[in-house]
Amino acid sequence: MLAYIVSLATFVGFFMLLAIALNLQWGMTGMVNFGIAGFYALGAYTSGILSSKLGLPVGLAMMVAVLAGLAAGAALALLSGRLRDDYLAIVTLGFGEIVRLIILNEDQITEGPRGLRIAEQPLAGWVSVENYPLLYLGLVVLAVAVAFALSETIRRAPMGRVLRAIREDELVASVLGKAVLRHKIRIFAIGGGIMGLAGALYAHYVQNISPDVFLPMVAIFIWMSVIVGGAGNNWGLLLGAGIVMVLLEGSRFIGDIAPWIDAEKLSAGRIILIGVLLIVTLHLRPQGLIPEPRYRNKFQRKS
């Protein structure tokens, strides 16, 4: 039981990293990103290939994965930063699918649908095999803490006020002399780097990655995490990511309680459960469970 809880907490950490990145891009800046799975896969395969096939140290491979996410985010924002939300959503979704199709078909490098096996793990040998999952969980918690601190620093800094101004009306921000495109490129790059880090941590944890993991549904789960928790509030998205992942993984046990439900129906039911959570939250708390301070203050004034 302890091993399962540790594993669940580790996967919650991966979701939290992705949610922090999306909150920077969309929650604070208003930039729609449906290509989360593409950045996630880019980080995972970059770190996995560099460490398993080229023999780079795991730490260095993971740093390159972060840089790959940064570069991809900056390039994507540079190419599409002036697009409206609906067109930006299509471009980012296309980016995610392009990355997935590349890793699916370039099987000489990525091993394609067979899956890329990764034997290397960070800090391996520091503790016994039995205690290593706890050490890895600590590493993921540290990564989440660093990403959270970075996001909070940006939110509280003058840059955070500029990002919120861009989110509300980028034309007004531009008229006031703010470098809108530069801020968009910068924040999309930072978000891409955090997603790349999440992918690298995931790859070295599961040690066998395949393209079917990095589907667009990953983006839906992360969007749900941010919306349920409260867009623009870093504490809220941590709560939202935890709730979505616990429901997603905990619902696997429904089959033990109701054995007449086959695997296909169970898989669909789990997605329906997450969808119901989103609908109920939007109906009862459209601003999220822990809303951004400006929404919380407005609610308190009304009450």
Residue pairs with C-beta under 8 A, 6 or more apart in sequence:
3 133
6 133
6 134
6 137
7 133
8 245
8 246
8 249
9 137
10 133
10 136
10 137
10 140
10 205
11 245
11 249
12 241
12 242
12 245
12 246
13 137
13 140
13 141
13 143
13 144
13 201
14 140
14 198
14 201
14 202
15 221
15 222
15 225
15 241
15 242
15 244
15 245
16 144
16 147
16 148
16 237
16 238
16 241
16 242
17 143
17 144
17 147
17 194
17 195
17 197
17 198
17 201
18 36
18 40
18 194
18 195
18 198
18 218
18 222
18 225
18 241
19 222
19 225
19 226
19 229
19 237
19 238
19 240
19 241
20 144
20 147
20 148
20 151
20 194
20 234
20 237
20 238
21 36
21 39
21 147
21 190
21 191
21 192
21 194
21 195
21 198
22 33
22 36
22 191
22 222
22 223
22 225
22 226
22 237
23 151
23 226
23 231
23 232
23 233
23 234
23 237
24 151
24 154
24 187
24 190
24 191
24 194
25 31
25 33
25 187
25 188
25 191
26 32
26 33
26 226
26 231
27 226
27 231
27 232
27 233
27 237
27 292
28 154
28 155
28 160
28 163
28 164
28 167
28 187
28 232
29 163
29 164
29 166
29 167
29 183
29 184
29 187
29 188
30 85
30 166
30 167
30 168
30 170
31 77
31 81
31 88
31 184
31 187
31 188
32 85
32 86
32 88
32 89
32 92
33 88
33 89
33 92
33 188
33 191
33 219
34 89
34 92
34 93
34 96
34 216
34 219
34 223
35 76
35 91
35 92
35 93
35 94
35 95
35 96
35 99
35 219
36 96
36 195
36 218
36 219
36 222
37 96
37 99
37 100
37 214
37 215
37 216
37 217
37 218
37 219
38 72
38 92
38 95
38 96
38 97
38 98
38 99
38 100
38 214
39 69
39 72
39 73
39 96
39 99
39 191
39 192
39 195
39 196
39 199
40 195
40 196
40 198
40 199
40 202
40 214
40 218
41 96
41 99
41 100
41 103
41 199
41 211
41 213
41 214
42 65
42 68
42 69
42 72
42 99
42 195
42 196
42 199
43 65
43 66
43 68
43 69
43 195
43 196
43 197
43 198
43 199
43 200
43 202
43 203
44 65
44 199
44 200
44 202
44 203
44 209
44 214
45 103
45 110
45 116
45 199
45 203
45 209
46 61
46 64
46 65
46 68
46 196
46 199
46 200
47 58
47 61
47 62
47 64
47 65
47 199
47 200
47 203
47 204
48 61
48 116
48 118
48 200
48 203
48 204
48 209
49 109
49 110
49 116
50 56
50 60
50 61
50 64
50 65
51 57
51 58
51 61
51 118
51 120
51 204
52 116
52 117
52 118
52 119
52 120
53 109
56 64
58 120
58 121
58 122
58 124
58 204
59 122
61 120
61 200
62 122
62 197
62 200
62 201
62 204
65 196
65 197
65 199
65 200
66 193
66 194
66 196
66 197
66 200
67 193
67 196
68 196
69 192
69 193
69 194
69 195
69 196
69 197
69 199
70 189
70 190
70 192
70 193
70 196
71 189
71 192
72 95
72 192
72 196
73 188
73 189
73 190
73 191
73 192
73 193
73 195
74 185
74 186
74 188
74 189
74 192
76 91
76 92
76 95
76 188
76 192
77 184
77 185
77 187
77 188
77 189
78 181
78 185
79 91
80 87
80 88
80 91
80 92
81 181
81 184
81 185
81 188
82 181
83 91
93 216
93 219
96 214
96 216
96 219
97 216
99 214
100 211
100 214
100 215
102 110
103 110
103 112
103 211
103 214
104 110
104 112
104 113
104 211
105 112
106 112
107 113
107 114
110 116
110 211
111 117
112 211
113 210
113 211
113 212
114 210
115 208
115 209
115 210
116 203
116 208
116 209
116 210
117 207
117 208
118 203
118 204
118 207
118 208
118 209
119 207
120 204
121 132
121 136
121 204
121 205
121 207
122 136
122 139
122 204
123 135
123 136
123 139
124 132
126 135
127 134
127 135
136 205
139 201
140 201
140 205
143 197
143 198
143 201
144 238
147 194
147 197
148 234
148 238
150 190
150 194
151 234
152 234
154 160
154 163
154 187
154 190
155 232
155 234
159 183
162 173
162 178
162 183
163 183
163 187
164 232
165 172
165 173
165 176
165 178
166 173
166 178
166 180
166 183
166 184
170 180
173 180
174 180
202 209
203 209
217 271
221 244
221 245
221 248
221 274
222 241
224 240
224 244
224 274
224 277
224 278
225 237
225 240
225 241
225 243
225 244
225 245
226 237
226 240
227 240
227 278
227 281
227 282
227 288
228 239
228 240
228 243
228 244
228 277
228 278
228 281
228 288
228 289
229 235
229 236
229 237
229 238
229 239
229 240
229 241
229 243
229 288
229 289
229 290
230 236
230 237
230 239
230 240
230 287
230 288
230 289
230 290
230 291
230 292
230 295
231 237
231 288
231 292
232 291
232 292
233 288
233 290
233 291
233 292
233 293
235 290
236 288
236 289
236 290
236 291
236 292
239 289
239 290
240 288
240 289
243 277
244 274
244 277
247 270
247 273
247 274
247 277
248 270
248 274
251 266
251 269
251 270
251 273
252 266
252 270
254 261
254 266
254 269
254 270
255 261
255 263
255 266
261 269
281 288
281 289
285 291
287 295
287 296
287 299
288 295
291 299
